[in-house]
Amino acid sequence: MTDATGSRPTVTSARVCAIVAFVLAAIAILFFPIIFGPGAIILGIVATAMGDKALGKWAIAAGVVGTILGFVLGYIAVS
């Protein structure tokens, strides 16, 4: 993928934090939502603070949803 100048866009550390936050949110749905969910939320906040505002906010939302969904699925599995 290239930008308007024809060069490849650089991947910033904020973007990496946001992507890792999405991965942690997905993991939180199935395993240890008490650990991976807040980790996703924190990394989403870090990504937002570092400059990737749009993706960071989506990562925060994904972390919250992943945490809640993980708890609900865990409750259903136990009961």
N, CA and C of each residue as an Amber inpcrd file, in Angstrom:
protein
   237
   0.8450000  -1.1670000   0.0000000   0.0000000   0.0000000   0.0000000
   0.8950000   1.2350000   0.0000000   0.5580000   2.1990000  -0.8190000
   1.3680000   3.4080000  -0.9090000   0.5090000   4.6280000  -0.6240000
   1.1810000   5.7180000  -0.2750000   0.4470000   6.9640000  -0.0510000
   0.4870000   7.8140000  -1.3180000   0.0880000   9.0770000  -1.2380000
  -0.0260000   9.9410000  -2.4130000   1.3190000  10.2130000  -3.0800000
   2.4090000  10.1610000  -2.3230000   3.7200000  10.4350000  -2.9040000
   4.3410000   9.2030000  -3.5410000   3.6990000   8.0450000  -3.3860000
   4.2300000   6.8350000  -3.9890000   5.1470000   6.0480000  -3.0760000
   5.4260000   6.5670000  -1.8950000   6.2840000   5.8240000  -0.9670000
   5.4180000   5.0660000   0.0320000   5.9990000   4.0770000   0.6420000
   5.2630000   3.2810000   1.6210000   5.1010000   4.0770000   2.9090000
   3.9100000   4.0340000   3.5130000   3.7180000   4.7340000   4.7790000
   4.4880000   4.0300000   5.8960000   4.9490000   4.8020000   6.8430000
   5.7030000   4.2150000   7.9490000   4.7410000   3.7280000   9.0180000
   5.1160000   2.6380000   9.6670000   4.3300000   2.1020000  10.7730000
   4.8970000   2.6950000  12.0490000   4.0540000   3.4030000  12.7760000
   4.5150000   4.0460000  13.9920000   4.3050000   3.1220000  15.1810000
   4.9510000   3.4640000  16.2790000   4.7830000   2.6670000  17.4910000
   3.3650000   2.7970000  18.0340000   2.7030000   3.9090000  17.7740000
   1.3040000   4.0640000  18.1880000   0.4210000   3.0690000  17.4480000
   0.6900000   2.8760000  16.1590000  -0.0920000   1.9180000  15.3720000
   0.1490000   0.4950000  15.8660000   1.3860000   0.1870000  16.2250000
   1.7100000  -1.1460000  16.7430000   0.9780000  -1.3870000  18.0560000
   0.9570000  -0.3780000  18.9420000   0.2380000  -0.5090000  20.2110000
  -1.2450000  -0.7630000  19.9630000  -1.8290000  -0.0790000  19.0100000
  -3.2490000  -0.2540000  18.7120000  -3.5320000  -1.6500000  18.1680000
  -2.6680000  -2.1430000  17.3050000  -2.8670000  -3.4820000  16.7450000
  -2.7170000  -4.5490000  17.8190000  -1.7310000  -4.4010000  18.6880000
  -1.5580000  -5.3480000  19.7910000  -2.7650000  -5.2870000  20.7300000
  -3.3350000  -4.0970000  20.9180000  -4.5340000  -3.9600000  21.7510000
  -5.6970000  -4.7460000  21.1660000  -5.8540000  -4.7140000  19.8330000
  -6.9080000  -5.5010000  19.1990000  -6.6810000  -6.9950000  19.3960000
  -5.4420000  -7.4270000  19.3060000  -5.1260000  -8.8430000  19.5050000
  -5.4430000  -9.2480000  20.9410000  -5.0630000  -8.4180000  21.9090000
  -5.3580000  -8.7220000  23.3070000  -6.8590000  -8.7470000  23.5630000
  -7.6000000  -7.8640000  22.9130000  -9.0540000  -7.8560000  23.0730000
  -9.6680000  -9.1520000  22.5480000  -9.1440000  -9.6470000  21.4460000
  -9.6420000 -10.9110000  20.8990000  -9.2950000 -12.0810000  21.8160000
  -8.1100000 -12.0630000  22.3810000  -7.7040000 -13.1180000  23.3090000
  -8.5560000 -13.0660000  24.5720000  -8.9220000 -11.8640000  25.0140000
  -9.7150000 -11.7040000  26.2350000 -11.0850000 -12.3510000  26.1180000
 -11.5830000 -12.5080000  24.9200000 -12.8920000 -13.1410000  24.7440000
 -12.8360000 -14.5970000  25.1640000 -11.7120000 -15.2590000  24.9260000
 -11.6170000 -16.6940000  25.1960000 -10.7920000 -17.0540000  26.4310000
  -9.7800000 -16.2650000  26.7570000  -8.8690000 -16.6210000  27.8520000
  -8.6390000 -15.4240000  28.7670000  -8.7960000 -15.6160000  30.0580000
  -8.4360000 -14.6470000  31.0980000  -8.8250000 -13.2060000  30.7740000
 -10.1120000 -12.9140000  30.7050000 -10.5130000 -11.5360000  30.3760000
 -10.0840000 -10.5260000  31.4370000  -9.8560000 -10.9730000  32.6560000
  -9.4330000 -10.0510000  33.7160000  -8.0090000  -9.5450000  33.4850000
  -7.2300000 -10.2720000  32.6980000  -5.8450000  -9.8720000  32.4150000
  -5.7270000  -9.2220000  31.0360000  -6.2240000  -9.9060000  30.0160000
  -6.0400000  -9.4350000  28.6480000  -6.9340000  -8.2480000  28.2990000
  -8.1180000  -8.1740000  28.8830000  -9.0220000  -7.0560000  28.6120000
  -8.4510000  -5.7110000  29.0400000  -8.0660000  -5.5860000  30.3280000
  -7.4500000  -4.3210000  30.7360000  -6.1420000  -4.0230000  29.9990000
  -5.4050000  -5.0650000  29.6350000  -4.1910000  -4.8470000  28.8390000
  -4.5110000  -4.2100000  27.4990000  -5.5990000  -4.6690000  26.8790000
  -6.0300000  -4.0910000  25.6100000  -6.4710000  -2.6410000  25.8000000
  -7.1850000  -2.3830000  26.8790000  -7.6530000  -1.0200000  27.1480000
  -6.4650000  -0.0850000  27.3780000  -5.5100000  -0.5350000  28.1640000
  -4.3330000   0.2950000  28.4580000  -3.5340000   0.5680000  27.1880000
  -3.3260000  -0.4560000  26.3620000  -2.5920000  -0.2320000  25.1130000
  -3.3620000   0.6680000  24.1540000  -4.6820000   0.5960000  24.1770000
  -5.4810000   1.5100000  23.3730000  -5.3130000   2.9500000  23.8330000
  -5.2560000   3.1420000  25.1470000  -5.0250000   4.4810000  25.6950000
  -3.6350000   4.9820000  25.3190000  -2.6490000   4.0980000  25.3950000
  -1.2780000   4.4760000  25.0220000  -1.2170000   4.8490000  23.5440000
  -1.8710000   4.0690000  22.6920000  -1.8760000   4.3690000  21.2560000
  -2.5400000   5.7150000  20.9840000  -3.6170000   5.9980000  21.7060000
  -4.2890000   7.2880000  21.5360000  -3.3880000   8.4260000  21.9770000
  -2.7220000   8.2510000  23.1050000  -1.8350000   9.2970000  23.6250000
  -0.6140000   9.5060000  22.7290000  -0.1760000   8.4420000  22.0400000
   1.0030000   8.5540000  21.1780000   0.6790000   9.1440000  19.8120000
  -0.6100000   9.3020000  19.5030000  -0.9340000   9.9840000  18.2650000
  -1.8660000   9.2680000  17.3220000  -2.0990000   7.9870000  17.4900000
  -3.0210000   7.2760000  16.6050000  -4.4110000   7.3080000  17.2320000
  -5.0370000   8.4740000  17.1290000  -6.2730000   8.7330000  17.8650000
  -7.4320000   7.8350000  17.4200000  -7.6460000   7.7140000  16.1380000
  -8.8020000   6.9610000  15.6530000  -8.6890000   5.4780000  15.9940000
  -7.5800000   4.8630000  15.6320000  -7.4150000   3.4380000  15.8860000
  -7.2800000   3.1560000  17.3820000  -6.6910000   4.0830000  18.1190000
  -6.5750000   3.9200000  19.5640000  -7.9260000   3.8960000  20.2470000
  -8.8330000   4.7690000  19.8140000 -10.1810000   4.7870000  20.3980000
 -10.9430000   3.5120000  20.0680000 -10.7720000   3.0100000  18.8500000
 -11.4040000   1.7410000  18.4960000 -10.8140000   0.5900000  19.2960000
  -9.5160000   0.6520000  19.5770000  -8.8710000  -0.3960000  20.3680000
  -9.3830000  -0.3730000  21.8040000  -9.6060000   0.8150000  22.3590000
 -10.1690000   0.9180000  23.7090000 -11.5570000   0.2750000  23.7320000
 -12.3740000   0.6050000  22.7490000 -13.7220000   0.0340000  22.6710000
 -13.6680000  -1.4850000  22.5140000 -12.7510000  -1.9700000  21.7000000
 -12.6050000  -3.4160000  21.5160000 -12.1610000  -4.0770000  22.8120000
 -11.3020000  -3.4110000  23.5770000 -10.8690000  -3.9540000  24.8620000
 -12.0110000  -4.0650000  25.8510000 -12.8600000  -3.0470000  25.8850000
 -14.0180000  -3.0770000  26.7900000 -14.9820000  -4.1850000  26.3730000
 -15.2800000  -4.2600000  25.0850000 -16.1990000  -5.2900000  24.5930000
 -15.6110000  -6.6850000  24.7990000 -14.3160000  -6.8500000  24.5330000
 -13.6710000  -8.1440000  24.7350000 -13.6970000  -8.5820000  26.1880000
 -13.5050000  -7.6440000  27.0970000 -13.5420000  -7.9620000  28.5190000
 -14.9450000  -8.4030000  28.9340000 -15.9400000  -7.6330000  28.5620000
 -17.3180000  -7.9640000  28.9350000 -17.7430000  -9.2860000  28.3120000
 -17.4380000  -9.4620000  27.0380000 -17.8050000 -10.6970000  26.3520000
 -17.0900000 -11.9040000  26.9630000 -15.8340000 -11.7230000  27.3470000
 -15.0980000 -12.8110000  27.9920000 -15.7130000 -13.2080000  29.3070000
 -16.1410000 -12.2340000  30.1100000 -16.7980000 -12.5520000  31.3760000
 -18.1390000 -13.2450000  31.1570000 -18.9050000 -12.7540000  30.1780000
 -20.2090000 -13.3640000  29.9110000 -20.0330000 -14.7970000  29.4190000
 -19.1230000 -15.0210000  28.4930000 -18.8950000 -16.3750000  27.9990000
 -18.3390000 -17.2930000  29.0900000 -17.4900000 -16.7550000  29.9580000
 -16.9920000 -17.5360000  31.0840000 -18.1040000 -17.9130000  32.0430000
 -19.0130000 -16.9890000  32.2990000 -20.1380000 -17.2740000  33.1790000
 -21.0380000 -18.3400000  32.5730000 -21.2880000 -18.2250000  31.2620000
 -22.1290000 -19.2180000  30.5940000 -21.4660000 -20.5940000  30.6200000
 -20.1690000 -20.6340000  30.4390000 -19.4520000 -21.9090000  30.4320000
 -19.4590000 -22.5770000  31.8030000 -19.3980000 -21.7600000  32.8520000
 -19.3490000 -22.3190000  34.2070000 -20.7440000 -22.7720000  34.6600000
 -21.7820000 -22.0200000  34.2800000 -23.1240000 -22.3830000  34.7580000
 -23.8160000 -23.4010000  33.8950000
